[in-house]
Amino acid sequence: MKATTKATKTPAPVKVSRAEIAKVLASSSSLTASKSRALLDSLIAILTSFLQEGKDVELRGFAHFRVKHAPARKARNPRTGAPVSVAARRKVVVKASPKLLVRA
């Protein structure tokens, strides 16, 4: 007879929204809430534009962002098992800094 074990569920990760980050930024600096939201939106737009240009973005002590080419490939539909073609695409790869991992 097989021993049954209860599967332990890992707790869902706590997600932090853009609004929460802007709120903390405003409270820890001299910026207003609206200016901190604008600053955060600008930072995200700048990072996005660099990545769209194919540039790597390195924020030392935080993370390294780069665009990677994923070639076209064959896959299977998980419901039907039918083969499907997945088109080539670009994807963003994020590697956390070792310093960030130590602090986390």
N, C-alpha and C positions, 0 to 999 in steps of 0.2 A: 504494500500500500504506500502511496506517495504522501509525503508530508506536505500539507498545504501551508503556505505562508501568506500573510496579508501583505499586499503591495503597499508600500509606504508612498504616499503622495507627497511630492515636493510642493512647497507653497508657491503660489504664483508670484512672479517677480513684481516688485512695486515699480510702477511706471511713473515717470515724471514728465509732465507736459511742458510745452513751450511757454505757456502762461505762467506755470509755477517757477520755471527758471528765470523768467523776466521779473517776477515778483521778488525772488531772492536777490537778484541782481540789483533791483531798485532799493531794497532794504539794506544791502551791504555797501552801497555807494551813494553818491550825492545825486544820482539820476532820479528823475520822476518815473513813475510806472510806464507812462507812454513812451518816454525816451528809452527806457531799458528794453521795451518790446521792439522799438524801432532798431535799436542797436543789435539785438539778437537776430531780427529778421535780416538786417544788412549782412551780418556775419554769415548766416546761412546762405544768403544769395551769393556772396563772394566765394565761399567754399564751393558752391554748386557750379559757378561759372568757371572756376579753375579746373574742376574735374571734367566739365564738358569740353574744355580745351585740351584735355588729355594730360594735364599737369598733375604731378603728385603733390599732396598737401601734407606737410609734417608740422604738427603742433607738439613740439618737444615736451616731454613729461605727460602728454595726454594720449595722442594717437597719430597714426600715419594712415592717410587715405590715398588710395590709388585706384585707377580705372584698369580693369583687366578685361581682355577680349575672351569671351566664351565662344568657342567654335560651334557650328551647327552640329546637332547630334540626333541620334535616334533614341526614342523613349517609348514607354508603354502607358496607355491610359490605365490608371489604377482600377477603374470600375469595370472596364470591358476587357482589358488585357490587349487591346488592339494596338499595333505599332503606330506611333505618330512621329512626325519630324518636328524638332524644336529648332527654330531659326537661330543663327548666330546673333550674339548681342554683346553689349558692354555692361559690365557690372562693377559696382564700387566695392572694393575690399578694404576693410578697416582692421588695422592691427593695433591693439592697445599697447601703450608704452609699458615697459617693465616697471617703471616708477609708479605708474597708475595701478598696476596689478598689485604691487606691494602695499600701496595705500588703501586699496579696496578691502 
